[in-house]
Amino acid sequence: MDKDVDDIELEQGSDFNDPRPNNVKGGTLSGLVRMLTYYKYPDPEYTHAMLMTYRSFTTSEELLSLIIERFFFFFFSFLLALIDFFFFF
């Protein structure tokens, strides 16, 4: 993960270069969604834990909204990169 992320709390001695699910202690909803959808370190254990517990701190609508927002960000970033490459190269 990015080292400048400050909305995820990790257990002491953990860092974002070793993002295992047992290292995540807490965080904002947007930070937890970022960890859930982080492409570099897909983690089925974290995904399972997040999907089993999200109802205790948010609604299904809010979680789905943030997940969709996250994927649209990736899609449009990729699309803009393609446009820059093909039209401004």
GIPE-V674944 format. One record per backbone hydrogen bond with DSSP energy under -1.0 kcal/mol. CO is the residue of the C=O (numbers start at 1). NH is the residue of the N-H. E is the energy in kcal/mol with one decimal. If there is no record, write none. Layout:
co: <CO CO>
nh: <NH NH>
e: <E E>
//
This chain:
co: <2 7 9 9 11 15 18 20 21 23 26 28 29 30 31 32 33 43 44 45 46 47 48 49 50 53 54 54 59 60 61 62 63 64 65 66 67 68 69 70 71 72 73 74 75 76 77 78 79 80 81 82 83 84>
nh: <5 28 25 26 14 18 20 23 24 11 9 32 33 34 35 36 37 47 48 49 50 51 52 53 54 56 57 58 63 64 65 66 67 68 69 70 71 72 73 74 75 76 77 78 79 80 81 82 83 84 85 86 87 88>
e: <-1.1 -2.5 -3.3 -1.7 -2.0 -1.6 -2.0 -1.9 -1.0 -2.6 -3.6 -2.4 -2.3 -2.1 -2.1 -2.1 -2.2 -2.4 -2.4 -2.4 -3.0 -2.6 -1.6 -1.2 -1.8 -2.0 -1.8 -1.7 -2.2 -2.7 -2.3 -2.1 -2.2 -2.7 -2.4 -2.1 -2.1 -2.4 -1.9 -1.7 -2.6 -2.9 -2.1 -2.3 -2.5 -2.6 -2.0 -2.2 -2.3 -2.6 -2.2 -2.7 -2.5 -1.6>
//
